[in-house]
């Protein structure tokens, strides 16, 4: 059954995508992960950095993927986000790991002092 374009747009607009979860597209779209390893590449560096800033964190998946064997993120892990559903999801994922999630606009200055972070992802 073919559906009208407007119906598909309406369905997409109503789909939950917090944390950049696009699982509602499973079986409906194709794509590949970037060859540069969006999580693996920074994870090795994030795990060694004492102070990490993860810009546009989404649901906090990348910094959460760097936990040490004791279950803690780097000593200072901060993840700014601007979209309320991502703030909630990232906070649920990062706060148990001692990570902080901060509401911050997509444009303009960030609410942090200069030279606080060793690594920005």
N, C-alpha and C positions, 0 to 999 in steps of 0.2 A: 504494500500500500504506500503510495507516494503522499507525503505530507506537504502542506503549504509552507513556504519559506517563513512566513510570519509565525506559524505555529512552532517551527524549530527555533526561531529567535526567542520566542516567549519561553520555551522550555529551557534554553540555555541561560536566559536571564534569571530564571527561578532556581537553577541548580546551585547547590552549596559548593563553594570553591575555597572555603577558608583553609588556610595553610597551603594554598595552591594545590588542593586535592581535586584533580580532574578525573577521578575514577568513574564518574557518571558517563564519561566518554568511552569507557572500556568496550571494545567490540564495535565501536562506531567511528573510530578515527585511528590513523596510523601515525607513527613517528618514531624517532630514535633519540636516545640519550646523546648529549654532546660527546664528541670524542675526547675532549679534555677532562672529562670526569668531574662533573659539577660538585660532587660531594667528596670523592676520594682524594682529589688533588689538594684542596684546602685542608681536609681533615688531618693530614699528616703534619701540616704546619700549625694548625690550630691547637693540636694536642700538646705542642711544645711551647706555645707562647704564654707568657704569664698574664697578659691583658689583651683580650680579644674583643673587637667590635664587628658584629655581623650585620652589615647593612641590608635592608630589605629582606629580613630573615624569613619571611613567610611564616611557616609554623615552627621555626626554630630547628628544623631537621639537621642542618649542617653542624651547628655547634653541639647539638645533642648527640651527634654521631661521633664526637671526639672524647667521650667520657673515658676516664682512666679506670683501671681495674677496681678502684675503690668506689667508683660510681659518681665521681665529681667532674665537672667541666673544668677548664682552666681556672685558676684562682679568681680572675676577673673576666667574666663573660657578660657582655651587654649586647642586647639585640633591639635596636629601634625598629618600630613598625608604625605605619600610619592607618592601617585598615583595622577596624575594631575586631572583626572575626579572627584575624591573624594575631592581634594582641592577646586575645583570650587563648588561642591554641598554643602560641609560643610560650606564654606564661605557664600554662599547664605542663608543657614539656620541659622548660628550662629552670623554673624555680626549684623543683626538687634536686636539681644539679648545682644549685647555688648561682644560677644565671639570673640576670636581671633583664626584664623586658620594659622598654621605655616607649611611651607614645611620642612620636616625632613626625613632623611634616615631611612629605617627600622632597620638598625643595626648601632651600634656605639653610641657615646654620643649624648644626646639631647642638644639643644642650650639654656639651662636654668640653672640658678644658683642653687646650692644645697639648699634644704629646703625652696623652694618658695611655694610649693603646700601643702595644707592640706590633699588633697585626690587625689589619682591616680586611674583612672578607666581603 
